[in-house]
Amino acid sequence: MAQENNYKTFPLLPLRGTLEFPYLVTPLEVGRPRSIAAVEQATLRERRIVLAAQHEVATEEPQPEDIHKVGTLCEIKQILKVPEGQVRVLVEGLDRVTLEQIEDADGYYDAVVNIVPQTMGEIDSFELKALERIVREQFEKYVRLGKRIPAEILISVNSIEDPHRLADTIASQLNISFKEKQKLLEVFQTDERLENILGILYREREILGLEKTIQQRVRKQMEKTQREYYLREQMKAIQTELGERDEKGTEGDQFRERLEKAKLPKEAKAKALHEIHRLERMPAMSAEATVVRNYIDWLLSLPWSERTKDRLDLNKAEELLDQDHYGLDKVKERILEFLAVRQLTQSSKGPILCLVGPPGVGKTSLAQSVGNALNRNFTRLSLGGVRDEAEIRGHRRTYIGAMPGKIIQAMKTVGSINPVIVLDEIDKLSSDFRGDPSSALLEALDPEQNHVFGDHYLEVPFDLSEVLFITTANVLYSIPPALRDRMEIIEIPGYTEQEKFEIAKRHLWPKQLKNHGLENIAQMGFSL
């Protein structure tokens, strides 16, 4: 019969994201119409109301199945109506209750509840005292470590002698999730609830200790960074007073001076200025500053406007070709025609020459003679075995150790925008999963496109339209058709026996004599 007397009916107030423990005095903001009606009804029934949490905070109009089955019977201590139709309520938790049934009354919920008596498990008084003492000690360490709970709460907890009140008071102050607090509310035996609280305190102390360690590490790092910044600013102020500038300022000024002298195109100049501004805002020793510094140096080192003056003297060109090479009359004639057309048109655009012939017939030296005849700077790129597209177009700056491609590197080496570049062994290009370098060459060798050649590293177009490209190959069949169509093929046949004799007599024999210190042997009567 005593069990039946614990079943009573009270108005129900569903809570969102919070809950109420026995012995706790809590202010609440009530705004939902059904909740306000429950509060008003409770004032007519001995000011008793049941507070139970919803499963989901987002539920605006909870149904009976949306509400937890364990809540708290509370007494309404004070009601204050505020503007906008809300009500402030001060409640005090009395007992745990289980919600046996939820009934829909006139605009609010009534809950038939069973008041749960305070009970202890199978634990003797000495063990209970020891458990209480450990919980108090751990809660005190938790408060002092976390510094989130007022010291008055600690004083209040230490003055509590009732174990039931102690357990619920500490549970209400823990900085844990709503679901964990609900689980503690659903533990009816006090000794079991104290053991659960002790486990949570141990865990939270570990977490707080880690938080403190992380905060100290971050604080030290921030203090170091702030200290470095402060010292750097002090050094800058001192150097300014002395009439000097700090290293970063000097470096930025040096780059700007080089930028003015380099006469970059508009797009490249804007890019260089942007990177100089970035560099000045970076710590001097950072890895990113080194990358930006190298990039700016590459931009300013390229010959954007420097060019050599062409020597368009066909007689001199013919003289140089005859001086350097014996025979090859048809090949020399075609090269002179090529130079004559460039002289008449005054244009740098034209076909790309491709010298094809067996090894040792003088393809590379012929190309060098063309450079000498035009009074242009000369460089040679060996393409044999190149299988990575990035060797031609360069690597993007996101990669460690990124550099421009071979063509841009060659332009920096020659120091002029109109050199003669020999692409040697173009028939021995290969490809793999890293790309096809022959496809990358299409843009460089196309007169209609190479005025805006794109290198992945530079990120701005570079003008190759004034470069005289001459390629060499041993065979034609291994050159891709698209690349072959962009070139004018000049075949260099092998030499006759008479031509070989003359080459040996005019070039090889004097060279060997010079190499061995026997230049005066002709005076001794030796000759070929």
Buried (B, 14 or more C-beta within 10 A) or exposed (E): EEEEEBBBBBBBBBBBEEBBBBBBEBEBEBEBEBBBBBBBBBBEEEBBBBBBBBEEEEEEEBEBEBBBBBBBBBBBEEBEEEEEEBBEBBBBBBBBBBBEEBEEBEEBBBBBBBBBEBEBEEBEEEEBEEBBEBBBEBBBBBBEBBEEBEEEBBEEBEEBEEBBBBBBBBBBBBEBEBEEBBBBBBBBBBBBBBBBBBEBBEEBBEEBEEEEEEEEEEEEEEEEEEEEEEEBEEEBEEBEEEEEBBEBBEBBEEBBEBBEEBEBBEEBBEBBBEBBEBBBEBEBEEEEBEBBBBBBEBBBBBBBEBBBEBEBBEEBBBEBBBEBBBBBEEBBEBBBEBBEEBBEEEEBEEBBBBBBBEEEBBBBEBBBBBBBBBBBBBBBBBBEEBBBBBBBBBBEBEEEEBBBBBBBBBBEBBBBBBBBBBBBBBBBBBBEEEBBBBBBBBBBBBBEBBBEBBBBBBBBBBBBBBBBBBBBBBEEEBBBEEBBEBBEBBEBEEBEEEEBEBBBEBBEBBEEBEEEEEEEEEEEEEEE
